[in-house]
Amino acid sequence: MRVRQVALVAGDLDRVTDGLNTAFGLKVAYNDPGVGHYGLKNAVLPAGAAFIEVVEPVRDDASAGRYLKRRGGEAAGYMVILQCADAPAEQARAEALGVRVVDQIDRPYYYCAHFHPADFGGMLVSFDQQRTETDPLKDGGDWMPAGPDWAKAQADAVDDITAVVMSAADPLALARRWSELIGRPLDPDDPLRLPLDRGEVRFVAGGEGAATAIEGLDVAVTDPEAVLSKAKAAGLEMANGGVRIGGVVMRPTAVAR
């Protein structure tokens, strides 16, 4: 299991994708017409071996729009997509623990199950399997949400999303819940860190009564200082060693290879 895609929701999709391009050099690979079913339009940007998706509500009844209004901002982290070797099996295990499936795609080449946010402590999470790929941990390969030609839009200096940082009023309780549902143990030396087979999820305090949120992403790049310099020169908001784009702090880290 690995972090493969993270979705942001924004009132202005182009503003967020422009920020991702300015700071990290990310480019839009695909606009999926299928998300219109959810009252959205989207853009998917390759970030090395992973992907960042930006969705914008285009209908008043879109659940993503209601989520954004509850967050009270222009943009926010919206969804964490975990790629699995056997998504139906991972789904069955999570359902046995009381998780509800709110949407499912079952095709010969792709499978995914989206779970009710309340069952994951307040965050939309999906288990996905690219059935045309035998190894979910390898670089490259097919990834249906990014379209057939995503590799042509790859950014040269970005390697991967190595961590998702979740904030919550009770981060330890959220960490334990995610560990149970994902079926992976917490780091015994750091119970607020959930290692995956590739990448990790970390949990931090969001303040008393705070809603669960995607606080940040660690993005492995070849030159972190160059990313920060470009973001600062462009007038983007700098925060906590990174740049805030789409309501999430994107922290450039050095490629560890």
N, C-alpha and C positions, 0 to 999 in steps of 0.2 A: 504494500500500500504506500502511496506517495501523494504529496501535494502536487496536483497537476494544473489546476486552474482556480483562480480567485476572481469573483465577480464584484464589481462596484456598481452602485446605482447612483445616477446623477440627473439633475434637472437639465443639464446641458452636456450631452455626450461629447460634443466636439471640444469643449473646453478641457475636459479631462484627458481625452486622447492627445490633444495638443500638448498638455503638460507632460504626459508620459513620453512623447516624442522629444520634447525640448530637453528634458533631464536625462533620459535613458536611451534616446534614439529608437524607441519602440515604434513600430509601424503597424497599421491596421492590415490584417491579413484577410478578414472575412466579415461580412455583415450577414447574419443568418436570418433568412426570411421566416424561418419557423418560429422565431420568438414572438412574432406578431400574434400568435395564439394566446400569449400571456399578456397582451397589451403593451408590448415593448418593441423598441428597436435596439440593435446592439452593434458592438464592434469588438472583435477579438484580436488581441495583439500578442504575438509570440514574445516570450521573455526567456530566451534560451530554451531550455528543455521544458519550460512551463508556459502558462498563458495567463494574461490578465484580460478579463472581459469587462466591458462597460455597457450597462443597460440604461436606457432612458424610457420612462413611462410615456406612452402615447395615447392611452385611454384612461379615463377617470376611474375605471374599476380595476386597474392593474394593482395587484397586491404589492408589487415593488414600489408603486407610488405611495400607497398607504404607509409602507415601511419608512420611506424617505420622510414623509410628513411627521411620523412619530419621532424620527431622529431630529427633526427641527433644523435641518441644514440643507445645503445645496447638493451634497453628495455624501455617501457613506459606503462602507464595506457591506456587502449583501449576501455573499454565498461562498462556501468553501467546497470545492470539488476534489474528492479523493479518488485517484485511479487505483483500481484493484485488479488482482489476477483473476478473481472469481467474485464479481459483484453480487450475483444472486445468492451465493452462500453467505457473504458478509451481510447482505440485507436480511436474510432469514435469521441470522444470529441476533441482529439488532431488533428485529420485530419480536423475537422471543423475549426481549427485555422491555417490551412495551412501546417501542417506537412505531409511529404511524407513518405510512407512506402516503404522500400527497400527490405525487406524480411519478410516472414510470414510462420508460421507453424500452421496448424489447424488439430489437431488430437483429437480423442475422449477423450484422457487422458491428452493432453497438448496443450496449445495455446501460441503463442508469435508473436509479431510484432516488427521488428527492424525499427527504424526511421532514416532518412537521417541526418548525423551528422550536416550538415549546418543548419538544422532547429532547432536543440537543441544547437545552439551557438558554434558548433565545436566538439561535442562529440557524439559517438554512444551510443544510449539509446534504451532499449527494455522493453516493457511491457509484462510480462509473467504470465500465469495462469496454475497452476497444477490442472487439473480438477478432479483428484481423491482425492483432499483435500478440505474440506469445509471451513477451517479456514486458511487463508494465513499467519496469525500472529503467529501460534503456532510453537513450537520447533519440530524438527524431521519430520516425514512423508515423502511422496514421493517427489522427485525432479528429474525430468527426465534428466536434463543436467549432474547430478552427478552419474547416473547409478543406478542399483537396490540395490547395497550393500554398499552404501556410509557410512552408520553408522558404519560399521566395521573399517573404517579408521579415525574415529573421534579422534581428539587430546583431551586429558584429561583436559588440563589447559586452553583451549580457549573457550569462551562463545559465541561471536557474533562479527560481524562488526557493530559497532554502528554509524559510520559516514563516509561519503565520502567527502573529501575536494577537491573542484574544484578551480583551479586558472584561471584567465582570465585578459585580459587587462582592461576590465570594469566589475568588479565582480558584481556590483549592477545591471547592465543591464542583465547580465547572470542570476542572482538570480530571477529577475522579469520574465524573459522568462521561466525559469524552473517552477516557481510557476504557471504561466499561463497554461503551457502545462501539468503539472502534476495535476493541479486542487487542489492544496493545498496552503493555505496562508502562506506568510512569517511570521516569528516571529515578532510581532509588536514592541518588545523591541530590536530586532537585525535583521534588514532587510537583512543581509547577511547569515541568517540561515533559512533553509527550513525544518521544522519538518515534518516527515512522521508518519504514524500510528505506525511504529516501525523503529527506526533509524532516521537519518537526513542527509541532504546535507548542507555543509557550503561552502561559497564562499570567496576567498581571491584574492588579487591583484597579478597578475603575471608579471607586468611590462609593459611598453608602447610597444604596438605592439605584445605582447606575444600571442601565440596560446592558446586556451582553453586546459586544461590538468587536469588529475587526479593528484593532488598534493600529497594527502595522504589519509590514511585510519586510523580510530581509531578502534583498535581491543581490545575488552574486554577480559582480561585474569585474572587468579587467582593471579598471582604474576608478576606484571610489571617489577620489578627490576631484577627478575631472567631472564626474556626475554632479557633485555638490557645487562645484564652481559654475557649471552651466546653469544649474537651477537658480543659484543666487543671482547670477548676472541677468537672468530673465525675470527676476522679481517674484519668483515662486516662494511660497511660505516655507521657511526652514524650521525644523522642529526635531528635537531629540536625536540629533546626529543624522537626520535624513531630511527629506522634502515631503511636505504634505500635498498629496495629489488625490483627488476624489474622496476626500475625507479620511484618508489613510496615510500614515507616515511610511514612506518607502525609504528604507535605510540601505544604501549601497554598501555591500561588504565585499572583501577581496575573494576572488575565486580560490577555493582551497583544493587545488589539484596540481 
